[in-house]
């Protein structure tokens, strides 16, 4: 209520008093209402900010979880693909070894053995005193090859067992050429693995 003088004449005093009181009440009410609106507005902003923060954190958690799951899935997929490739390579080598092991009993083996022998000798330095290492089962095959060829063979040793083929080196043992079926197959291992890997990758 302001400091203006109230009229003391008759009933004007009471009416004036009530009027001033109502004005003060309205002013206080309006001020309180505005303050309440401001407080409520600030509270809503804080709630909205908190909700956005929580939504953001929830999204971040969900994204991190999804990222972990994707990484785990990629790792598991890669591990499974590696296992499949390993299994395929193992099966391929088992089948190849079985087939090569059976080759010795056929007519073709004599031709293959002769070609492998020539390759060994071609890789050795000229005038080398050659030492051959063969599987004992190939003794007769080697003797037939030596019977109609003029080859610089100084010694023949037994080795193996080999699936097929032979080894050749100098008599002093300074170097050796491994032309066994096993060595030829192992030399293709990386190529076989890459080709099988491409199949599993869909290439």
N, CA and C of each residue as an Amber inpcrd file, in Angstrom:
protein
   609
   0.8650000  -1.1730000   0.0000000   0.0000000   0.0000000   0.0000000
   0.9020000   1.2230000   0.0000000   0.5410000   2.2440000  -0.9180000
   1.4310000   3.4010000  -1.0290000   1.2160000   4.3520000   0.1380000
   1.9970000   5.4550000   0.1270000   2.0030000   6.4070000   1.2550000
   1.0360000   7.5720000   1.0820000   0.2080000   7.5260000   0.0050000
  -0.7480000   8.6160000  -0.2000000  -1.7620000   8.6320000   0.9360000
  -2.1990000   9.8540000   1.2710000  -3.1690000   9.9890000   2.3710000
  -4.5250000   9.5080000   1.9300000  -5.1810000   8.7830000   2.8160000
  -6.5360000   8.3250000   2.5570000  -7.5150000   9.3590000   3.1090000
  -8.5920000   9.5590000   2.3890000  -9.6080000  10.5180000   2.8450000
 -10.2790000  10.0080000   4.1050000 -10.4300000  10.9210000   5.0870000
 -11.0340000  10.5100000   6.3450000 -12.5080000  10.8690000   6.3990000
 -13.0080000  11.3770000   5.3080000 -14.3950000  11.8350000   5.3080000
 -15.3440000  10.6720000   5.0490000 -16.3090000  10.5130000   5.9920000
 -17.3760000   9.5260000   5.8540000 -16.8760000   8.1480000   5.5510000
 -17.6120000   7.4300000   4.6140000 -17.2550000   6.0580000   4.2320000
 -16.1660000   5.9990000   3.2030000 -15.7280000   7.1890000   2.7720000
 -14.6480000   7.1880000   1.7760000 -13.3810000   6.5440000   2.3150000
 -13.1760000   6.6510000   3.5940000 -11.9530000   6.1050000   4.2100000
 -11.8750000   4.5920000   4.0090000 -12.9900000   3.9230000   4.3110000
 -13.0110000   2.4560000   4.2050000 -12.8690000   2.0270000   2.7520000
 -13.6290000   2.7360000   1.8700000 -13.5530000   2.3690000   0.4620000
 -12.1390000   2.6000000  -0.0990000 -11.5900000   3.7260000   0.2860000
 -10.2270000   4.0160000  -0.1730000  -9.2390000   2.9850000   0.3510000
  -9.4270000   2.6020000   1.6160000  -8.5470000   1.6100000   2.2210000
  -8.6440000   0.2790000   1.4850000  -9.8800000  -0.1240000   1.2080000
 -10.1060000  -1.3720000   0.4940000  -9.5280000  -1.3050000  -0.9250000
  -9.7220000  -0.1360000  -1.5540000  -9.2230000   0.0350000  -2.9200000
  -7.7030000  -0.1080000  -2.9640000  -7.0550000   0.5660000  -1.9860000
  -5.5970000   0.4710000  -1.9190000  -5.1490000  -0.9630000  -1.6130000
  -5.8930000  -1.5880000  -0.7410000  -5.5360000  -2.9650000  -0.3960000
  -5.6740000  -3.8890000  -1.6040000  -6.7670000  -3.6630000  -2.3700000
  -6.9800000  -4.4940000  -3.5750000  -5.8790000  -4.2530000  -4.6120000
  -5.5190000  -2.9520000  -4.7380000  -4.4380000  -2.6370000  -5.6840000
  -3.1360000  -3.3300000  -5.2690000  -2.8420000  -3.2290000  -3.9840000
  -1.6260000  -3.8890000  -3.4850000  -1.6880000  -5.3940000  -3.7150000
  -2.8960000  -5.9520000  -3.4520000  -3.0590000  -7.4030000  -3.6140000
  -2.8660000  -7.8070000  -5.0650000  -3.4600000  -6.9800000  -5.9920000
  -3.3070000  -7.2890000  -7.4140000  -1.8460000  -7.1760000  -7.8500000
  -1.1800000  -6.1120000  -7.3300000   0.2170000  -5.9170000  -7.6820000
   1.0700000  -7.0840000  -7.1900000   0.7990000  -7.4920000  -5.9750000
   1.5400000  -8.6180000  -5.4110000   1.2270000  -9.8960000  -6.1940000
  -0.0860000 -10.0430000  -6.4930000  -0.4870000 -11.2330000  -7.2440000
   0.1730000 -11.2750000  -8.6150000   0.0950000 -10.1210000  -9.2930000
   0.6930000 -10.0720000 -10.6330000   2.1900000 -10.3380000 -10.5860000
   2.8390000  -9.7300000  -9.5720000   4.2780000  -9.9670000  -9.4340000
   4.5800000 -11.4290000  -9.1490000   3.7330000 -12.0110000  -8.2680000
   3.9370000 -13.4230000  -7.9430000   3.6580000 -14.3070000  -9.1410000
   2.6080000 -13.9300000  -9.8980000   2.2670000 -14.7130000 -11.1000000
   3.3940000 -14.6620000 -12.1090000   3.9290000 -13.4530000 -12.3360000
   5.0270000 -13.3060000 -13.2810000   6.2620000 -14.0790000 -12.8180000
   6.5150000 -13.9690000 -11.5010000   7.6650000 -14.7090000 -10.9440000
   7.4590000 -16.2120000 -11.0920000   6.1830000 -16.6160000 -10.8620000
   5.8720000 -18.0430000 -10.9950000   6.0610000 -18.4940000 -12.4290000
   5.5870000 -17.6190000 -13.3920000   5.7710000 -17.9580000 -14.7950000
   7.2540000 -18.0830000 -15.1400000   8.0220000 -17.1100000 -14.6300000
   9.4720000 -17.1400000 -14.8960000  10.1100000 -18.3950000 -14.3100000
   9.7520000 -18.6880000 -13.0470000  10.2950000 -19.8750000 -12.3790000
   9.8830000 -21.1520000 -13.1160000   8.5940000 -21.1950000 -13.5090000
   8.0930000 -22.3640000 -14.2310000   8.7780000 -22.5130000 -15.5790000
   8.9480000 -21.3510000 -16.2440000   9.6320000 -21.3910000 -17.5380000
  11.0620000 -21.8890000 -17.4110000  11.7470000 -21.3750000 -16.3770000
  13.1240000 -21.8280000 -16.1460000  13.1590000 -23.3100000 -15.8120000
  12.1700000 -23.7360000 -15.0110000  12.1100000 -25.1520000 -14.6390000
  11.8890000 -26.0230000 -15.8700000  10.9770000 -25.5360000 -16.7570000
  10.7230000 -26.3000000 -17.9860000  11.9730000 -26.3930000 -18.8550000
  12.6900000 -25.2500000 -18.9390000  13.9390000 -25.2640000 -19.7160000
  14.9520000 -26.2380000 -19.1240000  15.0400000 -26.2370000 -17.7940000
  15.9630000 -27.1550000 -17.1340000  15.5550000 -28.6050000 -17.3630000
  14.2190000 -28.8480000 -17.2490000  13.7220000 -30.2120000 -17.4780000
  13.9970000 -30.6390000 -18.9150000  13.7380000 -29.7210000 -19.8680000
  13.9650000 -30.0340000 -21.2760000  15.4480000 -30.2880000 -21.5440000
  16.2790000 -29.4340000 -20.9230000  17.7300000 -29.6130000 -21.0880000
  18.1780000 -30.9470000 -20.4980000  17.6130000 -31.2740000 -19.3130000
  17.9650000 -32.5390000 -18.6760000  17.4880000 -33.7080000 -19.5090000
  16.2740000 -33.5710000 -20.0640000  15.7560000 -34.6430000 -20.9020000
  16.6110000 -34.8190000 -22.1540000  16.9940000 -33.6830000 -22.7850000
  17.8640000 -33.7530000 -23.9570000  19.2070000 -34.3700000 -23.6070000
  19.7230000 -33.9850000 -22.4300000  21.0060000 -34.5420000 -21.9960000
  20.8980000 -36.0500000 -21.7960000  19.7870000 -36.4500000 -21.1610000
  19.5980000 -37.8820000 -20.9410000  19.3870000 -38.6260000 -22.2580000
  18.6220000 -38.0030000 -23.1750000  18.4320000 -38.6170000 -24.4860000
  19.7500000 -38.7280000 -25.2260000  20.5580000 -37.6590000 -25.1190000
  21.8680000 -37.6660000 -25.7630000  22.7490000 -38.7740000 -25.1980000
  22.7680000 -38.8530000 -23.8550000  23.5650000 -39.9000000 -23.2120000
  23.0390000 -41.2790000 -23.5700000  21.6960000 -41.3940000 -23.6420000
  21.1070000 -42.6830000 -24.0090000  21.5040000 -43.0570000 -25.4370000
  21.4640000 -42.0490000 -26.3300000  21.8920000 -42.3150000 -27.7050000
  23.3600000 -42.6900000 -27.7590000  24.1630000 -41.9650000 -26.9740000
  25.5960000 -42.2830000 -26.9380000  25.8250000 -43.7060000 -26.4460000
  25.1170000 -44.0830000 -25.3850000  25.2560000 -45.4510000 -24.8610000
  24.8130000 -46.4700000 -25.9000000  23.6840000 -46.1560000 -26.5600000
  23.1790000 -47.0740000 -27.5860000  24.1660000 -47.1840000 -28.7450000
  24.7570000 -46.0430000 -29.1370000  25.7330000 -46.0580000 -30.2330000
  26.9810000 -46.8330000 -29.8490000  27.4350000 -46.6270000 -28.5840000
  28.6190000 -47.3720000 -28.1300000  28.3310000 -48.8650000 -28.0900000
  27.1410000 -49.2210000 -27.6060000  26.7600000 -50.6330000 -27.5490000
  26.6770000 -51.2200000 -28.9460000  26.0480000 -50.4620000 -29.8670000
  25.9450000 -50.9280000 -31.2460000  27.3190000 -51.0780000 -31.8740000
  28.2120000 -50.1090000 -31.5870000  29.5750000 -50.1740000 -32.1260000
  30.3000000 -51.4150000 -31.6180000  30.1360000 -51.7070000 -30.3000000
  30.7690000 -52.9080000 -29.7440000  30.2000000 -54.1630000 -30.3970000
  28.8790000 -54.1920000 -30.5560000  28.2480000 -55.3600000 -31.1640000
  28.7020000 -55.5470000 -32.6080000  28.8310000 -54.4270000 -33.3430000
  29.2900000 -54.5160000 -34.7320000  30.7300000 -55.0060000 -34.7900000
  31.5620000 -54.5070000 -33.8770000  32.9660000 -54.9400000 -33.8410000
  33.0520000 -56.4290000 -33.5200000  32.2510000 -56.8610000 -32.5330000
  32.2390000 -58.2710000 -32.1760000  31.7450000 -59.1260000 -33.3410000
  30.7100000 -58.6290000 -34.0400000  30.1680000 -59.3700000 -35.1750000
  31.2040000 -59.4800000 -36.2930000  31.9150000 -58.3490000 -36.5560000
  32.9530000 -58.3980000 -37.5980000  34.0750000 -59.3440000 -37.2050000
  34.4530000 -59.3020000 -35.9260000  35.5130000 -60.1980000 -35.4550000
  35.0840000 -61.6580000 -35.5840000  33.8560000 -61.9520000 -35.1630000
  33.3560000 -63.3200000 -35.2460000  33.2430000 -63.7860000 -36.6910000
  32.7980000 -62.8580000 -37.5640000  32.6950000 -63.2060000 -38.9820000
  34.0680000 -63.5020000 -39.5690000  35.0400000 -62.6460000 -39.2330000
  36.4010000 -62.8570000 -39.7320000  36.9840000 -64.1610000 -39.1900000
  36.7300000 -64.4310000 -37.9010000  37.2380000 -65.6710000 -37.2970000
  36.6050000 -66.8860000 -37.9470000  35.2930000 -66.8020000 -38.2180000
  34.6020000 -67.9200000 -38.8540000  35.1030000 -68.1090000 -40.2860000
  35.3350000 -66.9950000 -40.9920000  35.8450000 -67.1090000 -42.3580000
  37.2380000 -67.7360000 -42.3600000  38.0640000 -67.3120000 -41.3940000
  39.4100000 -67.8930000 -41.2900000  39.3300000 -69.3890000 -41.0140000
  38.4100000 -69.7690000 -40.1190000  38.2500000 -71.1940000 -39.8160000
  37.8110000 -71.9730000 -41.0540000  36.8800000 -71.4040000 -41.8070000
  36.3950000 -72.0710000 -43.0140000  37.5090000 -72.2180000 -44.0480000
  38.3170000 -71.1530000 -44.1910000  39.4400000 -71.2140000 -45.1310000
  40.4480000 -72.2620000 -44.6730000  40.7590000 -72.2710000 -43.3690000
  41.6980000 -73.2660000 -42.8350000  41.1930000 -74.6810000 -43.0920000
  39.9050000 -74.8940000 -42.8350000  39.3260000 -76.2210000 -43.0660000
  39.3930000 -76.5940000 -44.5450000  39.0850000 -75.6250000 -45.4130000
  39.1120000 -75.8920000 -46.8510000  40.5300000 -76.2060000 -47.3200000
  41.5190000 -75.4520000 -46.8140000  42.9180000 -75.6960000 -47.1810000
  43.3460000 -77.0810000 -46.6990000  42.9630000 -77.4170000 -45.4590000
  43.3220000 -78.7360000 -44.9220000  42.7170000 -79.8470000 -45.7630000
  41.4410000 -79.6950000 -46.1260000  40.7980000 -80.7220000 -46.9620000
  41.4650000 -80.8210000 -48.3210000  41.8000000 -79.6670000 -48.8930000
  42.4470000 -79.6490000 -50.2130000  43.7940000 -80.3580000 -50.1590000
  44.5650000 -80.0830000 -49.1020000  45.8860000 -80.7110000 -48.9850000
  45.7690000 -82.2100000 -48.7060000  44.7960000 -82.5880000 -47.8860000
  44.6110000 -84.0260000 -47.6340000  44.2720000 -84.7610000 -48.9290000
  43.3800000 -84.1640000 -49.7040000  42.9860000 -84.7840000 -50.9640000
  44.1570000 -84.8140000 -51.9460000  44.9150000 -83.7130000 -51.9820000
  46.0680000 -83.6510000 -52.8880000  47.1210000 -84.6820000 -52.5020000
  47.3790000 -84.8090000 -51.1970000  48.3690000 -85.7940000 -50.7440000
  47.9080000 -87.2200000 -51.0500000  46.6070000 -87.4480000 -50.8680000
  46.0890000 -88.7820000 -51.1820000  46.2590000 -89.0880000 -52.6710000
  45.9000000 -88.1090000 -53.5220000  46.0060000 -88.3110000 -54.9650000
  47.4600000 -88.4770000 -55.3960000  48.3590000 -87.6600000 -54.8370000
  49.7710000 -87.7610000 -55.1920000  50.3660000 -89.0780000 -54.7040000
  49.9010000 -89.5340000 -53.5350000  50.3940000 -90.8050000 -53.0110000
  50.0080000 -91.9860000 -53.8850000  48.8720000 -91.8530000 -54.5550000
  48.4120000 -92.9320000 -55.4340000  49.0880000 -92.8880000 -56.8000000
  49.7260000 -91.7590000 -57.1350000  50.3190000 -91.5900000 -58.4560000
  51.4950000 -92.5290000 -58.6900000  52.2030000 -92.8760000 -57.6240000
  53.3920000 -93.7150000 -57.7680000  53.0640000 -95.0610000 -58.4260000
  51.8870000 -95.5640000 -58.1890000  51.5370000 -96.8700000 -58.7500000
  51.1090000 -96.8280000 -60.1960000  51.0200000 -95.6720000 -60.8170000
  50.5660000 -95.5780000 -62.2000000  51.7040000 -95.3770000 -63.1880000
  51.3680000 -95.5110000 -64.4770000  52.3660000 -95.3550000 -65.5350000
  52.9060000 -93.9250000 -65.5940000  52.0470000 -92.9870000 -65.3150000
  52.4320000 -91.5850000 -65.4320000  53.5650000 -91.2120000 -64.4830000
  53.6980000 -91.9500000 -63.3860000  54.6730000 -91.5670000 -62.3650000
  56.1000000 -91.6100000 -62.9100000  56.4080000 -92.5850000 -63.7590000
  57.7680000 -92.6830000 -64.3010000  58.1310000 -91.4230000 -65.0770000
  57.1780000 -90.9310000 -65.8780000  57.4250000 -89.7090000 -66.6490000
  57.6090000 -88.5100000 -65.7270000  56.7400000 -88.4160000 -64.7070000
  56.8200000 -87.3140000 -63.7530000  58.1460000 -87.3550000 -62.9980000
  58.5580000 -88.5510000 -62.5770000  59.8120000 -88.6900000 -61.8340000
  60.9890000 -88.2620000 -62.6910000  60.9860000 -88.6640000 -63.9580000
  62.0710000 -88.2800000 -64.8600000  62.1330000 -86.7710000 -65.0510000
  60.9740000 -86.1210000 -65.1510000  60.9410000 -84.6850000 -65.3320000
  61.4620000 -83.9660000 -64.0810000  61.0720000 -84.4680000 -62.9070000
  61.5510000 -83.8710000 -61.6590000  63.0660000 -84.0340000 -61.5170000
  63.5830000 -85.1700000 -61.9460000  65.0280000 -85.4010000 -61.9030000
  65.7510000 -84.4060000 -62.8080000  65.2390000 -84.2100000 -64.0150000
  65.8600000 -83.2620000 -64.9420000  65.8300000 -81.8350000 -64.3870000
  64.7170000 -81.4670000 -63.7410000  64.6250000 -80.1210000 -63.1610000
  65.6700000 -79.9250000 -62.0730000  65.8610000 -80.9430000 -61.2390000
  66.8790000 -80.8550000 -60.1870000  68.2640000 -80.6340000 -60.7790000
  68.6100000 -81.4260000 -61.7690000  69.9530000 -81.3460000 -62.3570000
  70.1510000 -80.0120000 -63.0680000  69.0630000 -79.4690000 -63.6510000
  69.1840000 -78.2030000 -64.3660000  69.4580000 -77.0520000 -63.4050000
  69.0370000 -77.1720000 -62.1660000  69.2430000 -76.0900000 -61.1930000
  70.5990000 -76.1710000 -60.5040000  71.2690000 -77.2860000 -60.6190000
  72.5720000 -77.4380000 -59.9620000  73.6790000 -76.8510000 -60.8310000
  74.7350000 -76.3050000 -60.2090000  75.8580000 -75.7610000 -60.9840000
  76.5060000 -76.8380000 -61.8500000  77.0750000 -76.3960000 -62.9470000
  77.7500000 -77.3250000 -63.8500000  78.8970000 -78.0280000 -63.1280000
  79.1750000 -79.2370000 -63.5400000  80.2660000 -80.0670000 -63.0140000
  80.0930000 -80.3860000 -61.5310000  78.8510000 -80.3100000 -61.0310000
  78.5740000 -80.6870000 -59.6450000  78.5580000 -82.2020000 -59.5270000
  79.2290000 -82.7110000 -58.4940000  79.1320000 -84.1480000 -58.2060000
  77.8130000 -84.3370000 -57.4450000  76.8170000 -84.8280000 -58.1900000
  75.4340000 -84.8370000 -57.7160000  75.1660000 -86.0030000 -56.7730000
  74.4670000 -85.6790000 -55.7080000  73.9790000 -86.6970000 -54.7810000
  72.4520000 -86.6430000 -54.7920000  71.8290000 -87.7760000 -55.0630000
  70.3740000 -87.8510000 -55.0740000  69.8740000 -88.4840000 -53.7800000
  68.7270000 -88.0370000 -53.3260000  68.0610000 -88.6340000 -52.1700000
  66.6670000 -89.0380000 -52.6380000  66.3690000 -90.3420000 -52.5240000
  65.0850000 -90.8420000 -53.0260000  64.3930000 -91.6990000 -51.9690000
  63.1020000 -91.8630000 -52.1660000  62.3430000 -92.8290000 -51.3700000
  62.7390000 -94.2190000 -51.8720000  62.9940000 -95.1640000 -50.9830000
  63.4030000 -96.5070000 -51.4250000  62.4570000 -97.1320000 -52.4500000
  61.1870000 -96.7600000 -52.4300000  60.2350000 -97.3130000 -53.3810000
  60.4980000 -96.8430000 -54.8080000  61.3280000 -95.7980000 -54.9540000
  61.6300000 -95.2690000 -56.2790000  62.9750000 -95.7650000 -56.8100000
  63.5660000 -96.7430000 -56.1690000  64.8750000 -97.2400000 -56.5950000
  64.8370000 -97.7810000 -58.0220000  63.8480000 -98.5970000 -58.3090000
  63.7550000 -99.1890000 -59.6530000  63.4710000 -98.1080000 -60.6950000
  62.6280000 -97.1370000 -60.3490000  62.3160000 -96.0590000 -61.2880000
  63.5690000 -95.2410000 -61.5990000  64.3700000 -94.9510000 -60.5700000
  65.6040000 -94.1960000 -60.7750000  66.5830000 -94.9870000 -61.6280000
  66.7080000 -96.2740000 -61.3790000  67.6480000 -97.0990000 -62.1510000
  67.2730000 -97.1020000 -63.6260000  65.9760000 -97.1310000 -63.9270000
  65.5620000 -97.0790000 -65.3300000  65.9260000 -95.7330000 -65.9480000
  65.7690000 -94.6590000 -65.1770000  66.1280000 -93.3390000 -65.6870000
  67.6290000 -93.2380000 -65.9340000  68.4050000 -93.7710000 -65.0050000
  69.8580000 -93.7070000 -65.1530000  70.3510000 -94.6400000 -66.2470000
  69.5850000 -95.6760000 -66.5350000  70.0130000 -96.6690000 -67.5320000
  70.0610000 -96.1170000 -68.9410000  69.2290000 -95.1680000 -69.2800000
  69.2500000 -94.6540000 -70.6530000  69.5890000 -93.1590000 -70.7160000
  70.2130000 -92.6580000 -69.6460000  70.6370000 -91.2590000 -69.6340000
  72.0770000 -91.1770000 -69.1300000  72.8020000 -90.2560000 -69.6790000
  74.1700000 -90.0160000 -69.2120000  74.1090000 -88.8480000 -68.2170000
  73.9030000 -89.2030000 -66.9410000  73.7130000 -88.1870000 -65.9100000
  74.8890000 -88.1920000 -64.9380000  75.3110000 -86.9990000 -64.4900000
  76.4660000 -86.8960000 -63.5800000  76.0790000 -87.2140000 -62.1340000
  75.7440000 -88.4590000 -61.8780000  75.3080000 -88.8620000 -60.5400000
  76.4840000 -89.4730000 -59.7950000  76.8270000 -88.9000000 -58.6450000
  77.9450000 -89.4050000 -57.8540000  77.4720000 -90.3580000 -56.7730000
  76.2820000 -90.1290000 -56.2330000  75.8090000 -90.9720000 -55.1340000
  74.2810000 -90.9190000 -55.0690000  73.7220000 -91.9970000 -54.5110000
  72.2770000 -92.0840000 -54.3020000  72.0470000 -92.5140000 -52.8560000
  71.2440000 -91.7570000 -52.1470000  70.9510000 -92.0870000 -50.7500000
  69.4510000 -92.3110000 -50.5910000  69.1230000 -93.1000000 -49.5970000
  67.7230000 -93.3330000 -49.3030000  67.2180000 -92.3040000 -48.2910000
  66.0200000 -91.8370000 -48.5240000  65.4150000 -90.8690000 -47.6210000
  63.9210000 -91.0970000 -47.5500000  63.2390000 -90.0940000 -47.1180000
  61.7790000 -90.1910000 -47.0920000  61.2530000 -90.7880000 -45.8020000
  60.0400000 -91.3350000 -45.8840000  59.3110000 -91.5850000 -47.1420000
  58.7680000 -90.3090000 -47.7590000  58.7450000 -90.2810000 -49.0990000
  58.1770000 -89.1850000 -49.8510000  56.9090000 -89.6680000 -50.5550000
  55.9950000 -88.7550000 -50.7800000  54.8350000 -89.0960000 -51.6100000
  55.2830000 -89.3880000 -53.0310000  56.3710000 -88.7550000 -53.4190000
  56.9340000 -88.9370000 -54.7510000  58.0000000 -87.9010000 -54.9750000
  58.7290000 -88.0400000 -56.0990000  59.7850000 -87.0950000 -56.3980000
  61.0800000 -87.4240000 -55.6990000  61.9700000 -86.4470000 -55.6350000
  63.3040000 -86.6960000 -55.0820000  63.9650000 -85.3840000 -54.6820000
  65.1380000 -85.5200000 -54.0590000  65.9690000 -84.3700000 -53.7210000
  67.3240000 -84.5540000 -54.3990000  67.9630000 -83.4370000 -54.7000000
  69.2820000 -83.5110000 -55.3230000  70.1400000 -82.3770000 -54.7850000
  71.4280000 -82.6680000 -54.6270000  72.3580000 -81.6430000 -54.1520000
  73.7690000 -82.0500000 -54.5000000  74.7240000 -81.2880000 -53.9800000
  76.1070000 -81.6620000 -54.2350000  76.5520000 -82.6850000 -53.2010000
  77.5490000 -83.4210000 -53.5470000  78.0110000 -84.5150000 -52.6880000
  78.5000000 -84.0000000 -51.3390000  78.9960000 -82.7650000 -51.2830000
  79.5020000 -82.1990000 -50.0310000  78.3730000 -81.7120000 -49.1260000
  77.1630000 -81.6830000 -49.6180000  76.0180000 -81.2560000 -48.8120000
  75.9040000 -79.7590000 -48.6080000  76.5060000 -78.9790000 -49.5170000
  76.4600000 -77.5310000 -49.3710000  75.1030000 -76.9530000 -49.7880000
  74.4180000 -77.5930000 -50.6950000  73.0910000 -77.1220000 -51.1170000
  72.2600000 -78.3100000 -51.5700000  70.9460000 -78.0960000 -51.6130000
  70.0330000 -79.1800000 -51.9620000  68.8010000 -78.6100000 -52.6680000
  68.3510000 -79.3150000 -53.6840000  67.1190000 -78.9720000 -54.3970000
  66.0610000 -79.9870000 -53.9780000  64.9910000 -79.5020000 -53.3660000
  63.9080000 -80.3860000 -52.9070000  62.8130000 -80.4030000 -53.9690000
  62.7280000 -81.5020000 -54.7000000  61.7210000 -81.6290000 -55.7490000
  60.7680000 -82.7860000 -55.4360000  60.4970000 -82.9460000 -54.1560000
  59.5170000 -83.9600000 -53.7620000  58.1100000 -83.4060000 -53.9750000
  57.1420000 -84.3170000 -54.0310000  55.7520000 -83.8700000 -54.1590000
  55.3640000 -82.9640000 -52.9900000  55.8370000 -83.3210000 -51.7960000
  55.5090000 -82.5220000 -50.6120000  55.9960000 -81.0880000 -50.7600000
  57.2470000 -80.9310000 -51.2390000  57.8220000 -79.5970000 -51.3890000
  57.0790000 -78.8090000 -52.4650000  56.7330000 -79.4870000 -53.5670000
  56.0080000 -78.8040000 -54.6400000  54.6270000 -78.3490000 -54.1600000
  53.9910000 -79.1940000 -53.3580000  52.6700000 -78.8530000 -52.8370000
  52.7650000 -77.7060000 -51.8300000  53.7460000 -77.7810000 -50.9320000
  53.9200000 -76.7190000 -49.9340000  54.2130000 -75.3720000 -50.5910000
  54.9280000 -75.4070000 -51.7200000  55.2610000 -74.1640000 -52.4190000
  54.0110000 -73.4670000 -52.9510000  52.9410000 -74.2240000 -53.1370000
  51.6890000 -73.6410000 -53.6410000  50.7060000 -73.3310000 -52.5240000
  51.1130000 -73.5560000 -51.2750000  50.1850000 -73.4100000 -50.1500000
  49.6070000 -71.9910000 -50.0700000  50.4730000 -70.9810000 -50.1710000
  50.0000000 -69.5990000 -50.0660000  49.0300000 -69.2750000 -51.1860000
  49.3500000 -69.7010000 -52.3850000  48.4710000 -69.4400000 -53.5340000
  47.1120000 -70.1080000 -53.3410000  47.1300000 -71.3530000 -52.8750000
  45.8850000 -72.0780000 -52.6460000  45.0440000 -71.3850000 -51.5870000
  45.7000000 -70.9600000 -50.5240000  44.9670000 -70.2840000 -49.4390000
  44.3360000 -68.9830000 -49.9270000  45.0930000 -68.2000000 -50.7020000
  44.5660000 -66.9330000 -51.2240000  43.3570000 -67.1820000 -52.1230000
  43.4710000 -68.1750000 -52.9930000  42.3650000 -68.4470000 -53.9070000
  41.1250000 -68.9260000 -53.1800000  41.3010000 -69.7770000 -52.1870000
  40.1570000 -70.2270000 -51.4100000  39.5790000 -69.0870000 -50.5880000
  40.4650000 -68.2080000 -50.0480000  39.9990000 -67.0690000 -49.2810000
  39.1260000 -66.1550000 -50.1270000  39.5030000 -65.9440000 -51.3870000
  38.7180000 -65.1020000 -52.2780000  37.3300000 -65.6860000 -52.5180000
  37.2610000 -67.0020000 -52.5680000  35.9660000 -67.6550000 -52.7600000
  35.0560000 -67.3610000 -51.5860000  35.5930000 -67.4730000 -50.3680000
  34.7800000 -67.2220000 -49.1690000  34.4400000 -65.7420000 -49.0150000
  35.2360000 -64.8720000 -49.6440000  34.9450000 -63.4400000 -49.6160000
  33.9730000 -63.0430000 -50.7270000  33.6320000 -64.0160000 -51.5440000
  32.6810000 -63.7420000 -52.6150000  33.3080000 -63.0270000 -53.8020000
  34.6090000 -63.1230000 -53.9510000  35.2840000 -62.4300000 -55.0500000
  35.4000000 -63.3390000 -56.2770000
